[in-house]
Amino acid sequence: MALMFCAGALGGCLYNFRGLIKHSQHGDFDHRYALSYYLRPLSAGVSGLMVFFVLLGGALTLNAGTQGQAAWQSLTGRMPYVALSLLAGYGSQEFMMKLKDLETPGLPAEG
């Protein structure tokens, strides 16, 4: 689980670097938004963990080519989970927005 959290946090850091480079090129970095740069790796790590649990729970399946044991228990079987955790961390803001949009069946929508 720590590996998936770290992969998600790494994706969030990559997104931060992309944003910092973009804003430093344009010269429009606003220090009021610095807190979001500090908190994004944490939310990205949580996103990476959520993707891992969704995949592990069977909502989505990955075929990593391992037979006779759970795919995530071997190193080669763990790499797709790490890659998807990294991608979820990179797009953690969009990932969290999609989770917020999901409704529980049978319950009325808020708003």
Summary of the structure (lengths in Angstrom):
residues: 111
radius of gyration: 16.7
end to end distance: 34.7
largest distance: 54.9
contacts: 307
relative contact order: 0.20
helix: 73%
strand: 0%
